[in-house]
Amino acid sequence: MVMELKLEGTVVVSGGDRGIGLAISRDCAKAGANVAILYHSHPDAPKNADEISKEFGVKTKAYQCDVSDENAVNQTILAAEKELGSITALAANAGVSVAKPAVELTSEDFHKVFGVNLLGVFNVAKAVARHWIQNGYKKGAVVVTSSMSADIYNSQGLNEPITQLFYNSSKGAVTNMVKGLAAEWAQHGFRVNAVEPGYCDTDMVKGGDPKVLDFQKKSVPLGRFSENYEQSSAAVFLLSDLASYITGSRIRPDGGFTVY
């Protein structure tokens, strides 16, 4: 018997237009699902959606949506289901960061980061879950992209922390929220889990200080950053029936960084 990772229906992927999110969108399509990509402003999102659709033979569409806006999220979810078919899963991946020393952070920075990383995840998860409850769907699966930063403070060198206090705090909060949603929604048959990526070779990382990146890479037991697909595969696994008895949990693809 060959074990296959398969998805059905439509998967909503917020922040699904680049980086880890784009890899999740591709892997969901590869597993057989239609994909609704929610994006904020990246101009390549519609093109990426078209390419995924052609490559894997599934319906894929990009929807511009500010996930911190509850009304916009609700309308987008309804439009996605109408155009692509029944929503069966959600990958809440959208996230932002502001890198400043703590004494320079502002309330605007707080609302920017927490508005997307925590409230945005909640808005999309709530909209999808409420839709499932109203329609009597009992197999909904949600995976949230958190971070190994939920528990640790990353370094850019000896005694030189990465100054992203709000980002780390928001990821700690969203991992905790995953547990709460899993506990509350288990009665409906919904599963909610988190992927907590370690260092990943995204476009944002590639633009960083080479000395810092070299230090971080050497700090990983496996000796390298992950590729995007090494994060997305964990996310799609948690959305699939192969993870049918997993909820309220987290998978941390970090190359062993937090093992010590």
C-alpha positions in Angstrom: 0.0 0.0 0.0 1.4 3.4 -1.1 0.8 6.2 1.4 -0.4 9.3 -0.5 -0.8 12.9 0.7 -4.0 14.1 -0.9 -6.3 17.0 -0.4 -9.8 17.7 -1.7 -12.0 20.7 -2.2 -10.6 24.2 -1.8 -7.7 25.3 0.5 -7.5 28.9 1.5 -3.9 30.1 1.8 -3.4 33.6 3.3 -0.1 35.1 2.4 0.1 32.4 -0.3 1.7 34.4 -3.0 5.4 34.2 -2.0 8.0 32.5 0.2 6.7 29.7 2.4 3.1 30.7 1.5 3.7 30.2 -2.2 5.2 26.8 -1.5 2.1 25.9 0.5 -0.1 27.0 -2.3 1.9 24.9 -4.8 1.9 21.8 -2.5 -1.9 22.1 -1.9 -2.5 22.2 -5.6 0.0 19.3 -6.2 -2.0 17.3 -3.6 -5.2 17.8 -5.7 -6.9 20.8 -4.0 -8.2 24.0 -5.6 -6.4 27.0 -4.0 -7.6 30.4 -3.0 -4.6 32.7 -2.4 -5.1 35.7 -0.2 -2.6 38.4 -0.7 -2.1 42.0 0.5 -0.3 43.8 -2.4 2.3 41.7 -4.1 1.9 42.3 -7.9 2.9 38.8 -8.9 0.1 37.1 -6.9 -2.4 36.7 -9.9 0.4 35.5 -12.1 1.6 33.0 -9.5 -2.0 31.7 -9.2 -2.3 31.2 -13.0 1.0 29.3 -13.1 -0.1 27.0 -10.3 -3.4 26.4 -12.0 -1.8 25.5 -15.3 0.9 23.3 -13.8 -1.3 21.2 -11.6 -4.7 21.3 -13.4 -6.7 22.8 -10.5 -8.6 26.0 -10.0 -6.4 28.6 -8.4 -7.2 32.3 -7.9 -5.5 35.2 -6.1 -7.8 37.4 -3.9 -6.4 40.8 -2.7 -7.4 41.0 1.0 -6.2 42.7 4.1 -6.5 39.9 6.7 -6.7 42.4 9.5 -10.0 43.7 8.1 -12.7 41.3 9.3 -15.3 42.4 6.8 -12.9 42.0 3.9 -12.0 38.6 5.0 -15.6 37.4 5.3 -16.4 38.7 1.8 -13.3 37.1 0.4 -14.1 33.7 1.9 -17.6 33.7 0.5 -16.3 34.7 -3.0 -13.6 32.0 -2.9 -16.1 29.3 -2.1 -18.5 30.5 -4.8 -15.8 30.6 -7.5 -13.6 27.6 -6.5 -15.8 25.2 -4.6 -16.3 24.0 -1.1 -13.6 25.2 1.3 -12.1 22.2 3.2 -8.9 23.6 4.8 -7.1 26.8 5.7 -3.4 27.6 5.8 -3.0 30.9 7.7 0.4 32.0 6.6 0.3 35.8 6.3 2.9 37.5 8.5 4.9 40.7 8.9 7.7 42.0 11.0 9.2 45.3 12.2 12.9 45.1 13.1 13.8 47.9 15.6 15.3 48.2 19.0 12.5 47.9 21.6 12.9 51.5 22.7 12.1 52.7 19.2 9.0 50.6 18.6 5.7 52.4 18.4 2.1 51.7 18.8 1.7 51.8 15.0 4.4 49.1 14.8 2.5 47.0 17.3 -0.8 47.3 15.4 0.9 46.5 12.1 2.5 43.3 13.4 -0.2 42.0 15.7 -2.9 43.1 13.2 -1.6 40.6 10.7 0.2 38.0 12.7 -2.5 37.4 15.4 -5.7 39.2 14.5 -5.3 38.4 10.8 -4.9 34.7 11.6 -7.9 34.8 13.9 -10.1 36.7 11.3 -9.5 34.1 8.6 -9.8 31.1 10.9 -13.0 32.4 12.4 -14.5 33.2 9.0 -13.7 29.7 7.7 -14.8 27.9 10.9 -18.1 29.8 11.1 -18.7 28.9 7.5 -18.1 25.2 8.3 -20.4 25.2 11.3 -23.2 26.9 9.3 -22.8 24.2 6.6 -22.4 21.2 8.9 -18.9 20.4 7.6 -17.1 18.2 10.1 -13.6 17.7 8.7 -12.2 21.2 8.6 -8.4 21.5 9.0 -6.4 24.7 9.9 -2.7 25.1 10.0 -1.1 28.3 11.1 2.5 29.4 10.2 4.0 30.5 13.5 7.8 30.4 14.1 10.4 28.9 16.3 10.6 32.5 17.6 7.4 31.7 19.6 9.7 30.2 22.2 13.2 31.6 21.6 15.0 34.8 20.8 17.1 34.5 17.6 20.6 35.9 17.5 22.5 37.7 14.8 25.8 37.1 16.6 27.1 36.5 20.1 25.1 38.6 22.5 23.4 40.4 19.6 19.7 39.6 19.5 17.6 40.2 16.4 15.5 43.2 17.4 12.0 42.0 16.4 10.2 42.1 19.8 6.7 42.4 18.4 7.2 39.7 15.8 8.4 37.2 18.4 5.6 38.2 20.8 3.0 37.8 18.1 4.3 34.3 17.2 4.2 33.2 20.9 0.6 34.5 21.0 -0.5 32.8 17.8 0.9 29.4 18.8 -1.0 29.7 22.1 -4.1 30.7 20.1 -3.8 27.5 18.0 -4.1 25.5 21.2 -7.2 27.5 22.3 -8.9 27.1 18.9 -8.1 23.4 18.7 -9.7 22.9 22.2 -12.8 24.9 21.3 -13.4 23.6 17.8 -12.7 19.9 18.5 -16.4 19.5 19.2 -17.1 20.5 15.6 -14.5 18.0 14.2 -12.1 20.7 13.2 -8.3 20.3 13.7 -6.0 23.3 14.3 -2.2 23.0 14.3 0.9 25.1 13.9 4.1 24.9 11.9 6.9 26.7 13.5 9.6 27.3 10.8 13.2 27.8 11.7 15.6 29.7 9.4 14.3 29.4 5.8 15.9 30.5 2.6 13.2 33.1 1.7 13.7 36.3 -0.3 13.7 38.3 3.0 16.6 36.1 4.3 18.6 36.4 1.1 18.6 40.2 1.4 20.2 40.0 4.9 23.7 40.7 6.2 26.0 37.9 4.9 27.9 37.8 8.2 24.7 37.4 10.2 23.3 34.8 7.8 26.6 32.8 8.0 26.5 32.9 11.8 22.8 31.7 11.9 23.5 28.9 9.4 26.4 27.6 11.4 24.1 27.6 14.5 21.8 25.1 12.9 22.8 21.5 13.6 22.0 20.5 10.0 24.3 23.3 8.8 21.9 25.0 6.5 18.7 27.0 6.1 15.6 25.1 5.0 14.1 25.5 1.6 10.5 26.7 1.4 9.2 23.3 0.4 10.6 21.8 3.6 8.2 24.1 5.5 5.2 23.7 3.2 5.4 19.9 3.3 4.8 20.0 7.0 1.9 22.3 6.6 0.2 20.2 4.0 0.7 17.1 6.0 -1.2 18.7 8.9 -4.0 19.6 6.5 -4.3 16.1 5.2 -6.1 13.0 6.5 -2.7 11.6 7.3 -2.8 13.9 10.4 -6.4 13.1 11.2 -5.7 12.5 14.9 -3.4 15.5 15.4 -4.8 18.8 16.8 -3.5 21.5 19.1 0.0 20.5 18.2 3.0 22.1 16.5 5.6 20.8 14.1 9.0 22.7 14.2 11.1 22.2 11.0 14.1 24.0 12.3 17.0 21.8 11.4 17.5 21.0 15.0 18.2 24.7 16.0 16.1 24.5 19.2 17.3 21.0 20.2 19.9 22.3 22.6 
